[in-house]
């Protein structure tokens, strides 16, 4: 199933609840929340207090992307704040398998993110135990970047490995996603689409509907997706 995950970084921070409710009403299923620490990536974004404060205003799946060093330190707190899916970077973990197990112990779904230059083989041994792999199509840390074309090949390679193993692991793509390239990403094998400025610039509701029209397929919202 194809799912649109608008990225909160692209929203109007003066009116977060309004923007979240707008994309939810338009049919988006996930809300993508980027937690940045200023160490693993240059930027600092927001953390658990913001996630917790937003949890009561929507039933959307909270897809928390942890762009922090040794994210296992924060898994319990992020889950308690309202995360449904916690995605950690392969490059940021000393013991990636233990970190994934920790996420599952909290009852959350576990995802692993790969930076553009990190090969798909980095998660080969973990594909049977993760719920999602996030292919970063820009170098993480800033919104509004241009899509890196070679990441399409990574998506294709990853989808083939998942199919060869007989798995149904989700593939998420994040970075430089627009209405012009989303169809190509879906054809390559991605099924969870993260978009920030392409959704929230202009009319978020109308932009969401345009994305979903291209993505088509049955759309469900909120915790029904879990």
PyMOL commands that set and color helices and strands:
alter all, ss='L'
color gray80, all
select helices_A, chain A and resi 8-10+16-26+48-55+71-81+90-92+96-105+120-126+151-164+182-188+197-200+204-215+222-225
alter helices_A, ss='H'
color red, helices_A
select strands_A, chain A and resi 3-7+30-36+61-67+85-89+109-114+132-136+170-174+192-195
alter strands_A, ss='S'
color yellow, strands_A
deselect
rebuild
show_as cartoon
